[in-house]
Amino acid sequence: MHHDPPSFDEVYAAHYADLTVQLYAYFGDRQEAHDVVQEAFYRALVRWNTVAGYDDPVAWIRRVAWNLAVSRWRRARTALSFVRRQARIEPQSDGPGPERVALVAALGALPDNHRRAMVLHYMGDMPVAEIAQREGVAIGTVKSWLSRGRAALAVELAGGAR
C-alpha cells in the first residue's frame, strides 16, 4: 500500500512542540531550544522534496536539531573556556581630570555654532575655510565664532566672572 508523504506543515504542526521540549531539556534554555528546532525545520523546508521521501522525516529533523544543539553547546563551552583564561582584573584608567571636565562644561555653555567651530578647528585641526564650507557660511563668520568662542571659554574657565 502506497501513501503520500506528509506535508511540511503537517510535520511542523505535529512535532515542533515535542522537539522543542526535548531540546529545552538538553539546553536548559528555552530560547536556544526554539532557535535550534526552528533552524532544523528551516533546513528541512528548503529540501522538503528529499526529506519528505525519507522513511522518517521527523528523525532527520530531530538529528539536525540535536547536531545544531551540540554545535552551539561546544561553541559556548569554547567561549567560556576562553573567558576563563583571560585576566580577571580589568585594567583601570583614571577618569578625566578636573581640567578636562571644566573644558567640556565650558564648551557645553557655548552656542552650538561656536562650539562646533572650536572643536573642529582646535581639536580636529580643521582649517577655517573647511569649517566655513562645511557649515555653509563665510570664512569671516567662522573667524567670528572662533573669536567669540575663545573669549567665552576664557571667561568660563576663569571662574565664570563676566
N, C-alpha and C positions, 0 to 999 in steps of 0.2 A: 504494500500500500504506500503510495507516494503522497506526501503532504507538502504544502507550501511552507517555506521557511518563515519564521515570524518577522514582522516588520521591525525596523529600528525603534519606532515609537512604542511598540508593544514591549519590547525587551527593556527599553529605558523605564517605562512606567512600572513594569513588574519587578525590576531588580535594582534600580538606583538606590532606594532607601536601604535595602539589605546590604548592598556593597558598602554604602557609606557607614553603616553601623559597624561592619567588620573592620573597616579601615580606621574608624574612630577608636575602636578598642585597641588597635595596634598603635596608632599615633598618640592617642590621648589628647588629640587636638581636633575639634570638630571641623574647623575651617580647613585645615590641611586635608582631612578626610574628604570633605566635599571637593576640594581642589583636585586631588588625585583621581577621584571617581569621575568627575566631570572631564578631566583630561583623557581618561581611559575611554569614556563614551565618545568623546570627540574623535579620538583615533579610530574607534570602531566605525563611526559615522562616515568618515572620509573614505573608508574601504569597505563599506557595508555589503556591497555585492559579493565580496570574497568572504567576509566574516559570517554573513548570513548562511553561507553554504557549509560552514563547519558543523560537526555533529553537535557541539555545544558552544554557541556563540558567547554565552554568558561566562563560560570558563575562560575563553580568550580575553574578554573584558576584565575579568577578575585578575588574571595573570598580569595583564598590563597595569592595572591599578596597583597591585602588590609590588611590581617591579618599580613603578614610579615612587611608591612609598618608601621602599628600601633605598632607592637612589637619594631621595630627599633626606632620609634619616642619616645616610652616610655623609652627605654634604654638610648637614647640621653638626654631626659628630666631628668632622674635619675642621669646621669653622670654630667649634667650641675648643677643640684641641689647640688651634692656632691662638685663640684669645687667651687661653690659659698659659701659653708660653710667653705672652707679652709681659712687659714690665708692669708691675702692679701699681707703681706710683707714677702718675702722670706729671710731666714737668709743669711747673707753675711759673707764670710770669707775673711780674709786678703790674698792677693796673696803671692807668695813665697818671702821670704826675700832676701836681696842682697847676703847673703852667699850662699843660695841655687842656685840662678841664676848664681853666679860665679862658683860654683861647677859643675853645669850642663854644662856650657860653657867650663870649663876646661876639663871635661870628653869628651865632643864633639871634643876636639882638639887631643885626644889620638888616636893611631891606633886602629882599630876595636878589634883586639885580646886583646890588653892591656885593653881597656875599658870594654870588656865583663868579663875579669878576675877580674878586680877591682870591678865591680858591683856585680858579682856572689859571690865573696869572702867577701867583706866588707858590702855590702848591703843585700845580700841573704844568708849570713852566710854559704856558701858552702865551704867545705874543699878543700884544694889544690888538693888532689888526685881525688876527684869527678870532679873538673873542668878539670883536665887533661884527665880523662876518657871521659867526655862529649865532649871535644874539639879534642880528638884523638891525644894527644901529651904527651910527657914525663912530669913527675912531675917537673923536673928541668926547663923545658920550661915555665911552669905556674909560677914558682917562679921568673923566669927572667922577665916575663911580669909584674908581680906584683911589682917587684923592680923598673923596668923602669917606670911603670905607676905612682908609688908613687913619683919618682923623677920628672917626667914631671908635675904632679899635683902640687908639691911643687913650681916649677918654675912658672907655670901658676897662681897659687893662690897668689904668692908673687908679682905679677905685671908683669910677662912675661919677666923679665930681665934674659938673658941667658949668 
